[in-house]
Structures are given as C-alpha cells and as structure tokens.
Amino acid sequence: MVLKLLDIKWIRENPDEARRMLQNRGYEYPLDELLDLDSLRRQKLIEVEGLKAKRNEGSKEVAKLKSKGEDPSNLMEEIRNINEDIKVLDKEVQDIEENLRDLLLQIPNKPHESVPVGKSEEDNVVVRSVGELPKFDFEPKPHWELGEKMGLMDFEAGIKLAGSRFTVLRGNGARLARALINFMLDLHTREHGYLEFEPPFIVNSKTMTGTGQLPKFANDLYHCESDDLWLIPTAEVPLTNMHAEEILDEDLLPLYYTAYTPCFRREAGSHGRDVRGMLRQHQFDKVELVKICTPETSYDELEKLTQNAEEVLKRLGLPYRVVCLCTGDMGFAASKTYDLEVWLPSQNTYREISSCSNCEDFQARRMNTRYKPRGAKGTRFVHTLNGSGIAVGRCLIAIMENYQQADGSIKIPDALVPYMKGLTEIRHFR
C-alpha cells in the first residue's frame, strides 16, 4: 500500500511545510509531480468506484429483467463494456501508484523540531565534550605510520588483494580489533540489556528498501546482481528488518538488538577524501545498536542509546564530543542524529566514530512494522533507532594515536587488557 511509506496525507495537507522541510534538508525534489500524481490517483479511484457502483446496479437490474422473463442482452453488453473500462482504469491506478511509490521512497525523513536548521557540518551543534585531550612531549604520528612501523597494518597487501581502501590487519593489530569487538559486545549485552544476533551479511532488495538504503543509495552499495542480493552497509539493515511485516505486542517493547558485522560501502563521491590509512574503507567492522519502541518513548531511548555508545569511549579513555547534526547534515532516514566524534591527535581534530539516530516511523512505514497498543483498537507504527556502538576500525586508530608512546609502541587501555590476555602495550606485531 502506497500510503504506508512517508505519510502522503501529511504532504497533501501541508505542501508548504513539506517544501520547507525539503529545502532545510538540502534536497531538490519534484514535490509538485508527487502532488499531481496523488491527485490523479484519487481522481482515478473515484472513477473506478463510480463504475463499480454502476456495474453493481446493472447486475441487479439484469437479475430483475431475467425474473420477469425479459431480455437483458443490451444491459449485459453495457456491463461488459463497464468491466473493460474498470480493467483499464485499474491498470492506470496501478501504474500511478508504482510511480507514486517510487517518488515517496526518495523523500527524506522529517527532522524533529529540536534539530538545528543548517546546510552542512559547519552548522552542527556541539552538545558536550568529554575527556581531556592527550599531551605529548613528542610529535604524535598518524595511525598509518604507527601501523606500518609496528607491522600491525599492511596497506599494500590490501591493495594487492582487493584494491584501494582495503587494509590487512596483522598480528596484534588483528588481535586488538577482535578485542574491541568482544569488549563492545560484552558491554552492550551484559550491562546495557541488548540481545546479540549474528545476522546475514548479505540481504535482499526488500530488506535494503525497508531501512532506506534503496533506492536512494544504490550507487554506494555492493550488489550481487545475479542473485539480487546486497552486501550490508551496516548491521542496522538486517537487525531492524527482523520485524518487517509484523505486528508486535506493546508488552514486548522496547526491543534492544546488537550485532557485530563487517560492513561494505563503495564510498561513492568520497574520492580524494581520507585516502591515507584506515579512516575511510570499503570494508570495515562495526558493532551496531538497534532499538524498536513506541513513539512516546523513542526520544528518551535515543538519549540512552547515545549514552550506551559513549560508554565505550569513556571506558577506553578516549576524548570525544557529542554533536547534534543539523537538518542539512543528517542521514536520509533520520529524524534526529547525535554524532560521537573522537579526538585524533594526528589531525588535531575530532572525527566521527558513531552516529546515533531516531528514525521515528520512517523505516517502520517502509517495513510495515506495527504494534498493538495495550487496551486500544487498531495498530500503530513503531519507532526505530540505530547507532554505532561503535565503529571498530576508527576506534582502533583512535587508540593507536591517543595511546602512542615516544618509541612508537602503543599502550593498551585498561578495559581491553583482559581481552588481550594481560598484554598492556604493543611493541611489535606479534
């Protein structure tokens, strides 16, 4: 059903507000074409209903004529013509709805009223900064120099095996990444109440469409065309779609899900950005957090989800800040997003390490995921939230840069020592 996507009724009744929303989000969108299609669809549906009513009346009249022994041939021929007209109109409505659905799938989510209006990251608002920036009595090195010197990262091998923006981790580099994954999963499942999953890393087109990756971001995804399957860009995709086409009991909500997966992105449009090191890769690891809840609780859950991701950085002793993204910098499916940005000494700046978003009912409408409220009739769409808890590769390089020592060795944060079998610093790749 077309109307299960972004609420077309809201757009129809608030076209000026819809235009402002699209402008604030920085989207060029054929809104007039959408409204014209919606109007044409409703007009065609009225015509169809009128013909069906006329057909039904005619059928009753045929029965009356037959009961009187009169010839209904002329009326029956008229009904046959009406049926043909109905078939033509039904096909026209179907085509209009397909076009309307395609247009609706390309509309970004509405920002929450608390989101700052702005055009780019320059207009984002810093909410809080946590931790003291490290002070070095030597010139800190970037992670790629540390990784190559210690034998932890092999960039040439990544290029040899797959191409640019792929990296091979070796020895203690791979071990540290695995330690981070286990640390994050243990924290979120044992202390934050998340249920761990191991989902498929490849999903179908319907699943990608449900969370908003398709059709908008097809060029940024890896597609197995012969099977029409897609490599996931984040575990958000399979985790959120676990309840597609389902009606949940309110007593089950909220649901907290987490998973470690590799993630795959073509990074289309990022040519020339972050070409050194591991900051922007085609394949990277991430521990993802997903929540499914009622509309009344979703913004409280966003704050909690953000705090869950922050706890990773706090326990690792990494300085970071929380930033509320403006309308022009938010992701396609988000109503509100907090970015966590970790300090990278080599760049003398903060860089994104996690995005925590409330998508409200945007994804739920696409997936048709609803819940039945206690003591109420009917169903409502759930709200979905997601966040990185956190990106493993970026956390790895943040540790390397913030915990580096003058001789190039790397201290291991106390929280990770048990996961490294008691190793307190890395001095070589083994």
Phi, psi and omega in degrees: 000128185302318189290355177279355173277210176304141189297103181295331179296318178297318180296317181297320184274343183227058185296324180292319178294322178297320178296318179296319179300314180295321178295316179296330180274356177076028182253132167270120189217138181281069184296321179298321177298319178298313182294323177296318179295319179297318179295317180296319179301312181295324178296315180295322179296322177296318178297317180297313181298323178297317179294321180294322177295319179296321178296317181296319177296320179297321180296322177295321181293323177301315180299320179295316180299318180296322182293335179268357181079018180264160184276118180262015189303314182297318179293322179295324177294321178297321179293321177299319178295321177297318178301320179294319178297321179296318178300317179297314180294320178302319179293320178297318178297318179300315179296318179297316181295324177295317177294320179295319179297318179299320179291319180296326180293344183261001179274129177289166179290156177283131177292147173292153184299338182275354182283129179293139177280131180189172186258330187209184181299340177295339182260005176291156185245125176285122182273315179198154174240138186230133176091153178269140179290141182292149176242127182246144172261023176212169179282112182294142182264152174288159186299329182291327176289317177298316182296319180288319181298319183272356181074020182276332184232134179238096182285325179295321179296321178298318178293318180299319185278325188222332182124188182294154180067028169233142183225142173260124173269139184237147170050238182294340174293312177294323181295319179293321177297317179295321177298319179298316180300311182294320178300313181296314181297318178297316180299311185287327181276321185275330185245333184256355172084019180273147175265127184276141176231158166236091186274171172297148176268356179231133184225167181274174184295324180298320179294317178296324180290325184301322181261002172099005178288325176249146001272355190303318190245029182304323182288346181260006184245156175265124187243126172269091192297322184297333180251356187051050176238153186234138172288134186289140175274348181189151178291348173308323186297301180290323183295315182291324181282359178305331184246026175299140179062027180243155171245117184262151172282140180300330181297340179278345187266149002278155173257133178243117181238146174219154178200145166266133171212154161290153181232148187228123179219138180285343181056041178300134179088000181255017183302131179088354180260130175052050184282339179271139172076208190248014186291324182227101186243157174283332176233129179209160182260148181206142167259118187256148175242133179226138175233143174233123189209182177278157178301326184293334186253357194294328181280331169295320180293328177296317179298317180294317180300316178299318178295325176299317178291321179299325184300327176301311182291323178298314183289336176273355179068032181261128177291139183206172173222157178252129184236131173271120183286144177279172184301324183278351183248355181286156175291161185306316188268355189272145168264330175204139183223134166254127170263137167263128181240124182264149181282129175244107184302325183295334180256354180054040182201170174269142176230146182302135176231347179200144170237128180242118190230144166258119179264003184049228183261013183301309179286324181300322178294319180292324181270347187058053178254119185231173173221157179258111181296148179299130174065018181234157177274154176077189182228164176227157176285140175286170168253142180240144179227153177209156177195151175283131184233040012219191177292120189290313183299316180291327175293320178301312183288331176293320177296313181302316184282321182280334182254014179290152178241166188303327182274006179093352177287166186231123174289148177258127178306145183306323183295338183263348184304316178299330180279348177253020178056042175087356179292128185255344176204155180253121179245347177203172190285338180269000000 
